[in-house]
């Protein structure tokens, strides 16, 4: 391959990116909006400086926050002819220096790095009589925040209170400080260090050994820092020691994408860069090459009503792509119906040619994933969980199912499935009242609440059901969700989706208390939630679908997120009204009173569970469907499920069969309008189902020999 020239490197850049590439000396700050080509700009800047001889590639260091981003940067630099430039994460660069200088400064080899704090924190917590296993992750997060903020154990209570952090679970700040201290003592006794120690020790060596500091500063002259809004005080201290009294530093960031302040990151460094370097070159990248004008317009509106210091550097994006479909906003009766509606819309996108791997469902917290895992599995749509184990693989869910199996074998029952399940889970420390803390403690509570809700729904649909029936249902669900394929729809929290993009993005669960999260109790935290919503929306290239559910499982009322007031506009399609969702959205099509609950089609009373909402009638009301047809549909489904070796509900749920027996669809158009039937199921099952509706005999399908 022909080596690119300096002019070749500049030729493919837009005017602002070219300005970045030409600013090869002195301090440079690049304010880069979502999808504006920041990686292209900074890699071309480095390559242009190298190809013109203004930078020595061996003395240039680019740092970012993920190994994936560093690998992409190295790949691009190599393609541009800038071999020899190092692109690393902060931890990778620090560890390389630590391993090189440790024998000289300390002697011997670098201590073993602990891969997970839980290994040491577990015994520390047990010794302090804290038995909740979910505490380990939250205490680890507090220790990471403290170390990243350069706060020692003794100063933690005051520093955490000043930062308005929340101690995990029932712990106090003093409890956390004691655990932090005990963790440090145990680490020292076992000769271990953690990832934050890598930075702390490197800073310590550079700070106390001028000879080592001089050597490092001689080795590196030009620095580039990506995602500068995510830098924490400890990383900045390391960067300052690398830089010394020089100013050959280029930082790239977007204050509107500051979403990691809970880890110690601060946008203040980006906001104050021009104050520290008054002579710095500033370039703003606002041309969005990722998203359509419709998505860009919505994202701009989300930020326009924001406040706080980050608003001072807010970038208004300008779309460079052609027009696309309008974003949509959908309201659903409950979370199960929302998940079914999203699965149906995904099936339609896939049928229209969008690959499943180019679709993502983004939510605020991990506990929200279970409903969407179930809905996608039921629709036979493959999915991949990013950054989190599948619902049925989570520790507390596995433990709960083990306990429920034991209760089923024991046969002891109060005659109330919901009460029986609550009794079993109470032995795990679960209570009906949510915990005051956040993080793993809250996730654990939410995950167990899902099991309680499933028990309530099953009891409402089948009053005679017991714990054994619930266990059988849970095991059937788990069987279809245990092995998602790699080429599937991505399910992820918004935090896990940072830096990624898809053709179609569904941002779900947009209700007050979830997005924004309940513990966003200050103006600063609300603004961080707003920025998180902005990040979620700007992951979409073409299709952006927003949705919310009026209740969790048919009970209670929830308000939609106030962020939606800013997001909605003339280019956002309101799918359905406050009382109902239009046909084809995945929810019922009956018009209900404004903000009223779903009502029974037989008696008119409010429906109180997800199962009742799906069926459209109370559990105790007589069925309004053709019971003979329903029985024939169930018999066919049993044979089909056996042939495919899947649980029966994966073919069709009882609720969907009831609706078929109620609506008596005469053709495919009427059949696909029924919730639970998407394009995939229409293709697979339309002929036998419509034949059964017509009263015809259906001969079971026989697989052809391989």
TORTOR-458749 format. One line per field, with one value per residue (C-alpha): x, y negated, z negated. Coordinates in nm, 3 decimals, decimal comma. Layout:
// TORTOR-458749
xx <- [X:...];
yy <- [Y:...];
zz <- [Z:...];
This chain:
// TORTOR-458749
xx <- [0,000:0,129:0,228:-0,010:0,134:0,059:-0,178:-0,353:-0,416:-0,578:-0,777:-1,061:-1,131:-1,404:-1,296:-1,313:-1,140:-0,872:-0,823:-0,763:-0,513:-0,316:-0,293:0,012:0,183:0,093:-0,220:-0,526:-0,880:-1,121:-1,487:-1,644:-2,016:-2,159:-2,089:-1,879:-1,567:-1,345:-1,135:-1,079:-0,976:-0,723:-0,569:-0,528:-0,374:-0,117:-0,049:-0,012:0,233:0,435:0,438:0,549:0,827:0,682:0,626:0,853:0,616:0,830:0,774:0,400:0,150:-0,228:-0,439:-0,804:-1,033:-1,097:-0,876:-1,119:-1,079:-0,701:-0,694:-0,905:-0,673:-0,363:-0,529:-0,617:-0,272:-0,109:-0,331:-0,232:0,139:0,202:0,365:0,541:0,285:0,167:-0,209:-0,295:-0,541:-0,427:-0,387:-0,195:0,049:0,098:0,148:0,412:0,607:0,553:0,693:0,994:1,089:0,979:1,297:1,509:1,298:1,161:1,333:1,187:0,879:0,554:0,304:0,026:-0,271:-0,604:-0,851:-1,157:-1,188:-1,459:-1,195:-1,053:-1,365:-1,571:-1,373:-1,343:-1,721:-1,788:-1,544:-1,739:-2,064:-2,200:-2,354:-2,524:-2,308:-2,422:-2,245:-1,904:-1,960:-2,090:-1,813:-1,562:-1,714:-1,671:-1,307:-1,247:-1,406:-1,196:-0,869:-0,948:-1,023:-0,699:-0,894:-0,749:-0,964:-0,944:-1,072:-1,342:-1,645:-1,597:-1,508:-1,801:-2,045:-1,911:-1,955:-2,312:-2,249:-2,476:-2,330:-2,423:-2,721:-2,749:-2,384:-2,272:-1,981:-1,783:-1,857:-1,727:-1,413:-1,343:-1,395:-1,172:-0,898:-0,937:-0,929:-0,600:-0,447:-0,547:-0,414:-0,078:-0,064:-0,123:0,115:-0,156:-0,245:-0,559:-0,606:-0,628:-0,303:-0,133:-0,200:-0,132:0,203:0,310:0,218:0,408:0,725:0,714:0,638:0,920:1,192:1,301:1,537:1,253:1,028:1,297:1,340:0,968:0,938:1,232:1,065:0,732:0,685:0,343:0,025:-0,331:-0,615:-0,946:-1,276:-1,122:-1,455:-1,412:-1,070:-1,061:-0,825:-0,581:-0,550:-0,502:-0,226:-0,049:-0,093:0,056:0,362:0,406:0,370:0,584:0,608:0,540:0,213:0,219:-0,118:-0,429:-0,749:-1,075:-1,411:-1,775:-1,907:-2,255:-2,140:-2,014:-2,191:-1,934:-1,909:-2,006:-1,664:-1,478:-1,468:-1,512:-1,592:-1,430:-1,096:-1,241:-1,439:-1,131:-0,879:-0,878:-0,828:-0,523:-0,395:-0,525:-0,332:-0,484:-0,630:-0,998:-1,186:-1,552:-1,674:-2,051:-2,115:-2,290:-2,206:-2,374:-2,738:-3,016:-3,145:-3,449:-3,237:-3,001:-3,291:-3,427:-3,085:-3,034:-3,370:-3,280:-2,974:-3,129:-3,320:-3,020:-2,837:-2,525:-2,163:-2,159:-2,419:-2,151:-1,978:-2,294:-2,254:-2,549:-2,507:-2,566:-2,673:-2,481:-2,686:-3,003:-3,345:-3,463:-3,776:-3,922:-3,834:-4,134:-4,267:-4,487:-4,690:-4,780:-5,003:-4,732:-4,372:-4,463:-4,671:-4,393:-4,142:-4,378:-4,430:-4,057:-4,001:-4,269:-4,117:-3,775:-3,920:-4,062:-3,724:-3,548:-3,809:-3,751:-3,377:-3,214:-2,971:-3,041:-2,683:-2,762:-3,043:-3,010:-3,247:-3,107:-3,231:-3,122:-3,053:-2,968:-3,281:-3,492:-3,345:-3,551:-3,878:-3,701:-3,503:-3,832:-4,013:-3,730:-3,699:-4,073:-4,051:-3,754:-3,530:-3,166:-3,014:-2,685:-2,649:-2,368:-2,181:-2,410:-2,504:-2,845:-3,122:-3,134:-2,753:-2,740:-2,633:-2,937:-3,175:-2,996:-3,007:-3,377:-3,462:-3,271:-3,466:-3,795:-3,722:-3,660:-3,988:-4,171:-4,025:-4,116:-4,475:-4,541:-4,775:-4,987:-5,229:-5,116:-4,840:-4,739:-4,711:-4,515:-4,262:-4,224:-4,160:-3,889:-3,718:-3,736:-3,488:-3,249:-3,303:-3,557:-3,838:-4,123:-3,962:-3,685:-3,339:-3,219:-2,887:-2,803:-2,583:-2,565:-2,792:-3,068:-3,012:-3,040:-3,366:-3,507:-3,413:-3,589:-3,888:-3,917:-3,967:-4,233:-4,412:-4,399:-4,552:-4,831:-4,903:-4,911:-5,142:-5,377:-5,391:-5,407:-5,535:-5,459:-5,090:-4,828:-4,454:-4,385:-4,577:-4,377:-4,049:-4,156:-4,242:-3,910:-3,712:-3,891:-3,808:-3,445:-3,410:-3,478:-3,257:-2,945:-2,753:-2,803:-2,624:-2,353:-2,547:-2,840:-3,009:-2,795:-2,949:-2,748:-2,759:-2,687:-2,356:-2,249:-2,351:-2,123:-1,899:-2,116:-2,379:-2,651:-2,887:-3,187:-3,203:-3,493:-3,465:-3,710:-3,846:-3,863:-4,052:-3,988:-3,790:-3,616:-3,496:-3,414:-3,323:-3,490:-3,175:-3,109:-3,206:-2,997:-2,987:-2,641:-2,760:-3,067:-2,839:-2,621:-2,934:-3,024:-2,678:-2,722:-3,049:-2,869:-2,601:-2,871:-3,046:-2,725:-2,637:-2,898:-2,804:-3,146:-3,427:-3,489:-3,780:-3,863:-4,111:-4,253:-4,507:-4,779:-4,729:-4,486:-4,728:-5,077:-5,074:-5,000:-4,947:-4,622:-4,542:-4,347:-3,998:-3,998:-3,707:-3,966:-4,117:-3,798:-3,749:-4,088:-4,132:-4,286:-4,047:-4,140:-4,432:-4,656:-4,754:-5,089:-5,244:-5,215:-5,497:-5,406:-5,150:-5,239:-5,273:-4,942:-4,745:-4,753:-5,028:-5,406:-5,598:-5,899:-5,941:-5,943:-6,003:-5,718:-5,446:-5,696:-5,595:-5,652:-6,004:-6,163:-6,353:-6,613:-6,689:-6,515:-6,309:-5,945:-5,697:-5,437:-5,167:-4,960:-5,131:-5,475:-5,365:-5,235:-5,565:-5,788:-6,003:-5,996:-5,871:-6,212:-6,425:-6,557:-6,369:-6,527:-6,340:-6,421:-6,311:-6,319:-6,087:-5,864:-5,830:-5,742:-5,485:-5,325:-5,309:-5,144:-4,904:-4,801:-4,712:-4,530:-4,330:-4,233:-4,122:-3,907:-3,785:-3,886:-4,125:-4,482:-4,497:-4,210:-4,450:-4,740:-4,841:-5,184:-5,275:-5,201:-5,402:-5,694:-5,683:-5,676:-5,980:-6,147:-6,068:-6,103:-5,868:-5,966:-5,637:-5,270:-5,338:-5,583:-5,353:-5,044:-5,250:-5,279:-5,020:-4,758:-4,753:-4,473:-4,347:-4,132:-4,420:-4,652:-4,418:-4,379:-4,735:-4,990:-5,105:-5,181:-5,331:-5,564:-5,661:-5,753:-5,960:-6,149:-6,221:-5,993:-5,779:-5,408:-5,161:-4,852:-4,542:-4,270:-3,907:-3,734:-3,438:-3,101];
yy <- [0,000:-0,347:-0,553:-0,852:-1,202:-1,491:-1,634:-1,299:-1,306:-1,650:-1,589:-1,389:-1,629:-1,889:-2,250:-2,212:-1,873:-2,019:-2,302:-2,040:-1,855:-2,173:-2,273:-2,057:-2,265:-2,417:-2,337:-2,242:-2,175:-2,005:-2,026:-1,742:-1,664:-1,315:-1,161:-1,452:-1,250:-1,331:-1,017:-1,097:-1,453:-1,363:-1,066:-1,279:-1,552:-1,309:-1,162:-1,505:-1,614:-1,294:-1,305:-1,671:-1,598:-1,820:-1,529:-1,232:-0,930:-0,756:-1,047:-1,081:-0,925:-0,913:-0,801:-0,704:-0,510:-0,170:0,089:0,098:-0,277:-0,252:0,036:-0,156:-0,456:-0,242:-0,086:-0,424:-0,568:-0,273:-0,321:-0,688:-0,607:-0,717:-0,396:-0,417:-0,637:-0,474:-0,467:-0,327:-0,355:-0,550:-0,224:-0,051:-0,341:-0,370:0,005:0,011:-0,263:-0,102:0,231:0,059:-0,154:0,067:0,281:-0,034:-0,227:0,052:0,373:0,698:0,724:0,529:0,684:0,898:0,695:0,799:0,857:0,796:0,629:0,877:1,146:0,936:0,742:1,059:1,175:0,814:0,771:1,104:1,022:0,701:0,905:0,770:1,071:0,914:1,028:0,735:0,494:0,596:0,430:0,109:0,082:0,149:-0,142:-0,370:-0,267:-0,328:-0,673:-0,757:-0,646:-0,822:-1,137:-1,088:-1,047:-0,819:-0,609:-0,853:-1,140:-0,941:-1,030:-1,404:-1,384:-1,155:-1,376:-1,685:-1,511:-1,415:-1,047:-0,783:-0,501:-0,152:0,025:-0,026:-0,128:-0,467:-0,668:-0,565:-0,199:-0,240:-0,415:-0,121:0,128:-0,083:-0,076:0,298:0,364:0,174:0,365:0,701:0,601:0,509:0,830:1,038:0,835:0,724:0,400:0,302:0,102:-0,231:-0,147:-0,121:-0,491:-0,586:-0,407:-0,551:-0,899:-0,834:-0,729:-1,021:-1,263:-1,154:-1,055:-1,350:-1,124:-0,894:-1,189:-1,346:-1,017:-0,984:-1,346:-1,295:-0,985:-1,160:-1,510:-1,522:-1,409:-1,353:-1,274:-1,145:-1,172:-1,441:-1,503:-1,159:-1,228:-1,204:-1,393:-1,102:-1,064:-1,439:-1,428:-1,157:-1,358:-1,667:-1,467:-1,337:-1,685:-1,882:-2,252:-2,193:-2,256:-2,014:-1,873:-1,813:-1,721:-1,613:-1,599:-1,695:-1,841:-1,726:-1,364:-1,384:-1,080:-0,926:-1,176:-0,896:-0,739:-1,062:-1,198:-1,571:-1,792:-2,078:-1,993:-2,035:-2,343:-2,503:-2,411:-2,762:-2,913:-2,695:-2,755:-3,097:-3,072:-2,734:-2,673:-2,581:-2,402:-2,297:-1,997:-2,019:-1,846:-1,521:-1,242:-0,974:-1,071:-1,192:-1,551:-1,420:-1,250:-1,548:-1,791:-1,585:-1,559:-1,935:-1,996:-1,761:-1,971:-2,311:-2,316:-2,203:-2,413:-2,383:-2,451:-2,198:-2,408:-2,673:-2,449:-2,301:-2,218:-2,249:-1,973:-2,019:-1,708:-1,616:-1,309:-1,301:-1,303:-0,989:-0,865:-1,065:-0,953:-0,804:-0,828:-0,540:-0,503:-0,156:-0,023:0,165:0,284:0,624:0,461:0,209:0,492:0,676:0,359:0,302:0,665:0,631:0,308:0,476:0,770:0,525:0,352:0,686:0,795:0,465:0,534:0,387:0,648:0,746:0,650:0,293:0,257:0,172:0,146:-0,094:-0,132:-0,313:-0,020:0,348:0,466:0,343:0,598:0,900:0,790:0,725:1,049:1,235:1,043:1,091:1,460:1,505:1,333:1,559:1,255:1,318:1,072:0,998:0,847:0,595:0,543:0,759:1,122:1,240:1,202:1,571:1,585:1,317:1,441:1,332:1,473:1,811:1,816:1,723:1,999:2,252:2,144:2,154:2,508:2,608:2,450:2,631:2,966:2,898:2,838:2,582:2,306:2,028:2,074:1,748:1,770:1,406:1,445:1,770:1,609:1,303:1,533:1,723:1,403:1,244:1,510:1,348:1,009:0,886:0,659:0,479:0,143:0,045:-0,017:-0,372:-0,295:-0,264:-0,048:0,326:0,315:0,148:0,374:0,682:0,556:0,474:0,819:0,994:0,764:0,901:1,249:1,117:0,947:1,266:1,456:1,200:1,215:1,596:1,598:1,352:1,562:1,898:1,861:2,228:2,192:2,271:2,228:2,537:2,379:2,059:2,254:2,439:2,108:1,952:2,251:2,236:1,868:1,929:2,206:1,968:1,689:1,872:1,872:1,557:1,553:1,304:1,165:1,024:0,715:0,542:0,496:0,251:-0,024:-0,368:-0,377:-0,052:-0,192:-0,498:-0,517:-0,283:-0,341:-0,148:-0,200:-0,172:-0,254:-0,201:-0,408:-0,246:-0,291:-0,670:-0,730:-0,949:-0,759:-0,545:-0,794:-1,026:-0,782:-0,819:-0,921:-1,215:-1,450:-1,755:-1,989:-1,857:-1,495:-1,579:-1,744:-1,433:-1,227:-1,469:-1,422:-1,045:-1,070:-1,277:-1,009:-0,744:-0,935:-1,011:-0,640:-0,619:-0,666:-0,642:-0,506:-0,642:-0,503:-0,636:-0,461:-0,450:-0,244:-0,382:-0,108:0,165:0,458:0,317:0,171:-0,185:-0,489:-0,635:-0,965:-0,981:-1,132:-1,510:-1,484:-1,387:-1,734:-1,872:-1,580:-1,597:-1,832:-1,855:-1,588:-1,331:-1,101:-1,051:-0,685:-0,663:-0,893:-0,908:-0,657:-0,405:-0,306:-0,274:0,066:0,216:0,064:0,375:0,265:0,289:0,074:-0,008:-0,374:-0,434:-0,742:-0,989:-0,843:-0,574:-0,214:0,075:0,210:0,553:0,610:0,814:0,621:0,289:0,294:0,186:0,462:0,518:0,738:0,773:1,103:0,942:0,647:0,884:1,080:0,774:0,922:0,992:1,332:1,412:1,298:1,554:1,578:1,402:1,615:1,934:2,190:2,481:2,290:2,197:2,565:2,659:2,376:2,498:2,856:2,738:2,519:2,814:3,021:2,729:2,655:3,022:3,027:2,717:2,828:2,500:2,412:2,367:1,994:1,933:2,033:1,824:1,722:1,815:1,447:1,437:1,756:1,606:1,297:1,511:1,701:1,369:1,168:1,464:1,310:1,392:1,309:1,229:0,856:0,917:1,177:0,955:0,682:0,905:0,824:1,099:1,173:1,010:1,065:1,363:1,548:1,449:1,617:1,926:1,982:1,786:2,082:2,331:2,065:1,924:2,279:2,354:2,035:2,152:2,482:2,687:2,979:2,899:3,175:3,135:3,020:3,279:3,170:3,275:3,511:3,340];
zz <- [0,000:0,093:-0,207:-0,245:-0,212:-0,445:-0,184:-0,152:-0,525:-0,504:-0,186:-0,342:-0,631:-0,665:-0,742:-1,121:-1,124:-0,898:-1,147:-1,416:-1,199:-1,126:-1,493:-1,565:-1,832:-2,166:-2,371:-2,166:-2,290:-2,053:-2,154:-1,958:-1,955:-1,922:-1,581:-1,454:-1,368:-1,664:-1,627:-1,261:-1,350:-1,619:-1,437:-1,124:-1,341:-1,480:-1,135:-0,973:-1,243:-1,198:-0,818:-0,815:-1,065:-1,336:-1,579:-1,647:-1,650:-1,913:-2,152:-2,094:-2,334:-2,283:-2,579:-2,595:-2,826:-2,671:-2,510:-2,218:-2,156:-2,188:-1,940:-1,691:-1,724:-1,661:-1,355:-1,207:-1,274:-1,102:-0,797:-0,789:-0,795:-1,156:-1,280:-1,614:-1,793:-2,113:-2,179:-2,521:-2,806:-3,112:-3,304:-3,026:-2,989:-3,366:-3,411:-3,138:-3,318:-3,658:-3,541:-3,384:-3,685:-3,977:-3,989:-4,006:-4,258:-4,480:-4,374:-4,247:-4,032:-4,041:-4,285:-4,145:-4,023:-4,174:-3,886:-4,106:-4,443:-4,543:-4,612:-4,898:-4,995:-5,047:-5,355:-5,478:-5,465:-5,635:-5,914:-5,968:-5,978:-5,649:-5,477:-5,174:-4,878:-4,664:-4,899:-4,765:-4,428:-4,583:-4,842:-4,563:-4,368:-4,670:-4,709:-4,338:-4,365:-4,671:-4,514:-4,185:-4,385:-4,586:-4,911:-5,180:-5,412:-5,703:-5,490:-5,313:-5,534:-5,498:-5,129:-5,046:-5,235:-5,058:-4,722:-4,825:-4,766:-4,913:-5,123:-4,998:-5,153:-5,528:-5,567:-5,693:-5,556:-5,866:-5,790:-5,437:-5,567:-5,800:-5,517:-5,291:-5,554:-5,618:-5,244:-5,214:-5,504:-5,358:-5,015:-5,168:-5,370:-5,057:-4,841:-4,598:-4,420:-4,230:-3,910:-4,091:-4,271:-3,932:-3,880:-4,242:-4,251:-3,915:-4,038:-4,360:-4,178:-3,934:-4,216:-4,446:-4,200:-3,983:-3,788:-3,684:-3,605:-3,385:-3,200:-3,129:-3,019:-2,786:-2,639:-2,562:-2,426:-2,254:-2,427:-2,305:-2,545:-2,412:-2,608:-2,829:-3,003:-3,168:-3,323:-3,704:-3,938:-3,969:-3,592:-3,557:-3,818:-3,617:-3,298:-3,466:-3,571:-3,216:-3,073:-3,318:-3,234:-2,863:-2,681:-2,386:-2,480:-2,270:-2,456:-2,297:-2,468:-2,493:-2,817:-2,715:-2,734:-3,094:-3,244:-3,478:-3,763:-4,003:-3,932:-4,007:-3,651:-3,621:-3,325:-3,515:-3,356:-3,007:-3,108:-3,262:-2,991:-2,839:-3,183:-3,240:-2,886:-2,776:-2,448:-2,357:-2,013:-2,039:-1,760:-1,771:-1,573:-1,523:-1,188:-1,274:-1,028:-1,238:-1,275:-1,050:-1,079:-1,270:-1,536:-1,557:-1,604:-1,892:-2,057:-2,031:-2,200:-2,486:-2,570:-2,499:-2,828:-3,033:-3,287:-3,497:-3,403:-3,117:-2,932:-2,883:-2,628:-2,478:-2,110:-1,873:-1,617:-1,244:-1,054:-0,739:-0,650:-0,435:-0,597:-0,771:-0,948:-1,232:-1,585:-1,762:-2,116:-2,237:-2,556:-2,684:-2,960:-3,149:-3,115:-2,971:-2,698:-2,634:-2,590:-2,356:-2,154:-2,125:-2,019:-1,755:-1,619:-1,609:-1,417:-1,163:-1,123:-1,076:-0,822:-0,637:-0,612:-0,924:-1,065:-1,426:-1,517:-1,405:-1,661:-2,030:-2,326:-2,585:-2,942:-3,256:-3,492:-3,441:-3,623:-3,330:-3,089:-3,194:-3,032:-2,702:-2,719:-2,759:-2,483:-2,233:-2,318:-2,274:-1,935:-1,840:-1,797:-1,899:-2,144:-2,316:-2,662:-2,678:-3,001:-3,214:-3,256:-3,140:-3,397:-3,486:-3,519:-3,789:-4,130:-4,327:-4,064:-4,066:-4,448:-4,451:-4,202:-4,414:-4,722:-4,530:-4,409:-4,772:-4,879:-4,598:-4,708:-5,072:-4,967:-5,241:-5,129:-5,274:-4,986:-4,827:-4,564:-4,605:-4,982:-4,946:-4,712:-4,934:-5,229:-5,040:-4,923:-5,268:-5,379:-5,130:-5,294:-5,039:-5,157:-4,985:-5,057:-4,814:-4,961:-5,008:-4,841:-4,474:-4,254:-4,314:-4,620:-4,423:-4,119:-4,343:-4,493:-4,147:-4,012:-4,300:-4,258:-3,904:-4,050:-4,288:-3,996:-3,790:-4,083:-4,115:-3,742:-3,745:-4,047:-3,879:-3,562:-3,743:-4,101:-4,169:-4,075:-4,337:-4,381:-4,167:-3,879:-3,914:-3,914:-3,598:-3,432:-3,534:-3,409:-3,074:-3,044:-3,139:-2,883:-2,595:-2,727:-2,838:-2,511:-2,304:-1,972:-1,881:-1,584:-1,773:-1,910:-2,173:-2,519:-2,730:-2,984:-2,843:-3,030:-2,862:-2,522:-2,543:-2,236:-2,030:-1,760:-1,576:-1,285:-1,517:-1,888:-2,128:-2,448:-2,689:-3,040:-3,017:-3,341:-3,642:-3,904:-3,644:-3,382:-3,553:-3,827:-4,165:-4,351:-4,115:-4,397:-4,313:-4,015:-3,922:-3,923:-3,716:-3,461:-3,448:-3,381:-3,101:-2,949:-2,981:-2,787:-2,523:-2,492:-2,451:-2,172:-1,985:-1,957:-1,676:-1,313:-1,150:-1,366:-1,717:-1,920:-2,267:-2,497:-2,847:-3,042:-3,267:-3,528:-3,619:-3,591:-3,562:-3,913:-4,020:-3,804:-3,676:-3,512:-3,192:-3,214:-3,208:-2,961:-2,701:-2,716:-2,566:-2,330:-2,161:-1,868:-1,522:-1,394:-1,662:-1,587:-1,890:-1,860:-2,036:-2,293:-2,668:-2,689:-2,421:-2,164:-1,800:-1,638:-1,540:-1,826:-2,041:-2,280:-2,295:-2,050:-2,264:-2,348:-2,721:-2,928:-2,956:-3,180:-3,285:-3,354:-3,117:-3,164:-3,137:-2,811:-3,005:-3,325:-3,260:-3,583:-3,595:-3,516:-3,785:-3,634:-3,320:-3,237:-3,264:-3,049:-2,783:-2,779:-2,808:-3,087:-3,460:-3,566:-3,721:-3,428:-3,179:-2,853:-2,558:-2,308:-2,119:-2,376:-2,131:-1,896:-2,189:-2,284:-1,925:-1,909:-2,232:-2,103:-1,781:-1,980:-2,197:-1,889:-1,726:-2,044:-2,069:-1,707:-1,761:-2,107:-2,270:-2,554:-2,436:-2,513:-2,267:-1,988:-2,126:-2,476:-2,612:-2,595:-2,221:-2,161:-2,354:-2,135:-1,819:-1,947:-2,028:-1,716:-1,472:-1,213:-0,855:-0,684:-0,749:-0,782:-1,066:-1,222:-1,236:-1,407:-1,715:-1,987:-2,012:-1,638:-1,444:-1,093:-1,196:-1,361:-1,078:-0,829:-1,044:-1,165:-0,957:-0,745:-1,026:-1,257:-0,991:-0,893:-1,255:-1,272:-0,961:-1,135:-0,916:-1,029:-1,044:-0,970:-1,193:-1,006:-0,956:-0,933:-0,614:-0,666:-0,650];
